[in-house]
Amino acid sequence: MKQLKKTALHGDLFCVPAIDKTEKHGFVIGRFIETTPENLGYLIEIFKKFYVTPPSSLKDVDRSERLFRPILTSLSFVNIPRWHVILHDPDYEKSQSEYNNIGFAFNTVLWLGGKDAPLPRNSDELYEPPTNWSPIQVIWRACLHLKGIFQADDVFEFTKIPQNMRINNPDISLKLIALAHEIDHLLIKHVKK
C-alpha cells in the first residue's frame, strides 16, 4: 500500500479517515481525478460509503454515490499521516467522474470541466467555491457530511456547523489528528495480515 502524494495517478483510490453518525471510526474512499493544469490544486472526489476495513478489489468499492461534490485539495499533510492508496483503477477515465460537470465558481469566471465558462447567476448554489482544502479539512468535511449536517449537493456554509463541531475548536482539531493516526495504524496493520 503506497501513500497518496503529489505524484498520484488518475484513478488512485485512497482512504480518508472519518467518523460516521454512530461515532464509529473508519474511512471513506476518495479518488484522485487530476492535478489541475491551472495549479489550483489536486482534484479529488469522495464517495459516500463508510468502511472499517479496506476493500480488497475494485469491485468491492462502492463508487455509485459521492459524499459531496468534487473538491480541490493541497495534499499537504501537516500533523497527520498521508492517506493510503489502497487500489488503482487502470481503466479510469475522467468521464467516470462526470468531469465536464465539475465546476468551481470564481469571482468572475466558472472553471467547468477544465475550461473557463461564463459565470451563471446562481453559481454559488450549483458549484463549489475554489477552496483548496487541506487534508485535515477534507477529513472534517467528510465527518460533517456523514453526520448529516450537510447533504451531497449542499453549499458548505460554516454558519450551519454547530459551534462544538467547528474546526477552529481545538478539541475538534485534536480529535481529527487522533483519528487520522488511528486509521493510519489500522490500515498498516491490515496490510501486514
C-alpha positions in Angstrom: 0.0 0.0 0.0 1.5 3.3 -1.1 0.8 6.8 0.3 -1.1 9.5 -1.6 1.4 12.0 -2.8 1.5 14.8 -5.3 2.6 12.2 -7.9 -0.7 10.4 -7.6 -2.1 8.7 -10.6 -5.5 9.4 -12.1 -7.8 6.7 -10.7 -5.9 6.1 -7.5 -8.4 5.2 -4.7 -7.4 6.2 -1.2 -8.7 6.1 2.3 -9.9 9.3 4.1 -10.3 8.8 7.9 -13.9 9.6 9.0 -16.4 9.1 11.8 -19.9 8.1 11.0 -23.1 9.3 12.7 -22.9 6.5 15.3 -19.4 7.7 16.2 -17.7 4.6 14.6 -14.2 5.3 13.4 -13.3 4.2 9.9 -12.9 5.8 6.5 -14.5 6.8 3.2 -12.8 6.3 -0.1 -11.6 9.0 -2.4 -10.5 9.0 -6.0 -7.7 11.1 -7.5 -9.1 12.8 -10.6 -6.3 15.1 -11.7 -3.7 17.7 -11.0 -5.4 20.9 -12.3 -3.4 22.5 -15.0 -4.1 26.0 -13.7 -2.3 25.0 -10.5 -5.5 25.3 -8.5 -4.7 22.1 -6.5 -5.4 18.4 -6.8 -8.9 17.5 -7.9 -10.5 14.6 -5.9 -13.9 13.1 -5.2 -15.0 11.4 -2.1 -17.5 8.5 -2.1 -20.4 8.1 0.4 -19.9 4.5 1.6 -18.3 4.2 5.0 -15.8 1.4 5.6 -14.0 -0.1 8.7 -11.8 -2.5 6.6 -10.3 -1.8 3.2 -12.0 -3.4 0.2 -9.7 -6.0 -1.5 -10.7 -5.3 -5.1 -12.2 -2.6 -7.3 -15.5 -4.4 -7.5 -15.8 -4.0 -3.7 -15.5 -0.2 -3.8 -18.9 1.5 -4.0 -18.4 4.4 -6.3 -22.1 4.9 -7.0 -22.6 8.0 -4.9 -20.5 10.9 -3.8 -20.4 12.2 -0.2 -20.1 15.7 -1.6 -19.1 17.5 -4.8 -15.5 17.1 -6.1 -13.1 19.4 -4.4 -9.6 20.7 -4.6 -7.0 19.7 -2.0 -3.4 20.7 -1.3 -2.2 17.2 -0.4 0.0 19.0 2.2 -0.1 16.7 5.1 0.7 18.5 8.3 0.2 16.9 11.7 -1.5 13.8 10.1 -0.2 10.8 8.2 -0.6 10.7 4.4 -3.6 8.9 3.2 -3.1 5.4 1.9 -3.8 4.5 -1.7 -5.5 1.1 -1.5 -6.3 0.4 -5.1 -5.7 1.8 -8.6 -8.2 1.7 -11.4 -6.1 1.3 -14.6 -9.2 1.8 -16.7 -10.2 5.1 -15.0 -11.3 7.9 -17.3 -12.3 11.4 -16.1 -15.7 10.9 -17.7 -16.5 8.3 -14.9 -16.3 11.3 -12.5 -18.6 13.4 -14.8 -15.6 15.7 -15.3 -17.4 18.0 -17.7 -19.8 18.9 -14.9 -17.2 19.6 -12.2 -17.1 23.3 -11.6 -15.6 25.9 -9.3 -17.1 29.4 -9.2 -14.5 32.1 -9.1 -15.5 35.8 -8.7 -15.9 36.5 -12.5 -15.5 33.1 -14.2 -16.6 29.5 -13.8 -14.0 26.7 -14.1 -16.1 23.9 -15.6 -14.6 20.6 -16.7 -11.1 22.2 -17.0 -12.2 25.2 -19.1 -13.3 28.7 -18.4 -17.0 29.4 -18.8 -19.4 32.3 -18.1 -20.4 32.5 -14.5 -24.2 31.8 -14.1 -26.2 33.9 -11.7 -26.8 31.1 -9.2 -23.3 29.7 -9.4 -22.8 29.8 -5.6 -25.6 27.2 -5.3 -24.5 25.0 -8.2 -20.7 24.9 -7.9 -18.1 24.7 -5.2 -16.1 27.8 -4.4 -12.4 27.4 -5.4 -11.3 26.5 -1.9 -8.1 24.5 -1.6 -8.9 22.1 1.3 -6.1 20.8 3.4 -6.3 17.1 4.1 -7.4 17.6 7.7 -10.2 19.9 6.4 -11.2 17.1 4.0 -11.5 14.7 6.9 -13.5 17.2 8.9 -15.9 17.8 5.9 -16.3 14.1 5.4 -17.3 13.7 9.1 -19.8 16.6 8.8 -21.4 15.0 5.8 -21.6 11.5 7.3 -23.2 13.0 10.4 -25.9 14.5 8.2 -25.1 18.2 8.8 -24.6 18.6 5.0 -26.1 16.6 2.1 -24.2 15.7 -1.1 -25.1 18.9 -3.1 -25.3 21.3 -0.2 -23.3 24.5 -0.3 -20.7 24.2 2.5 -21.7 27.0 4.9 -19.6 27.4 8.1 -22.5 29.0 9.9 -24.5 25.8 9.6 -22.0 23.9 11.7 -22.6 23.7 15.4 -20.1 25.6 17.5 -18.7 22.4 19.1 -18.0 20.8 15.7 -16.1 23.7 14.1 -12.6 23.0 13.1 -11.3 26.2 14.9 -12.3 24.4 18.1 -9.0 22.9 19.5 -10.8 19.8 20.7 -12.1 19.1 17.2 -8.6 19.5 15.6 -7.1 17.2 18.2 -9.9 14.6 17.6 -9.3 14.7 13.8 -5.5 14.3 14.3 -6.0 11.4 16.6 -8.5 9.8 14.1 -6.0 10.2 11.2 -3.3 8.4 13.2 -5.7 5.7 14.4 -6.8 4.9 10.8 -3.3 5.0 9.6 -2.3 2.3 12.1 -5.4 0.3 11.3 -4.5 0.3 7.5 -0.9 -0.6 8.1 -1.9 -3.4 10.5 -4.4 -4.7 7.9 -1.7 -4.9 5.2 0.6 -6.8 7.5 -2.0 -9.6 7.9 
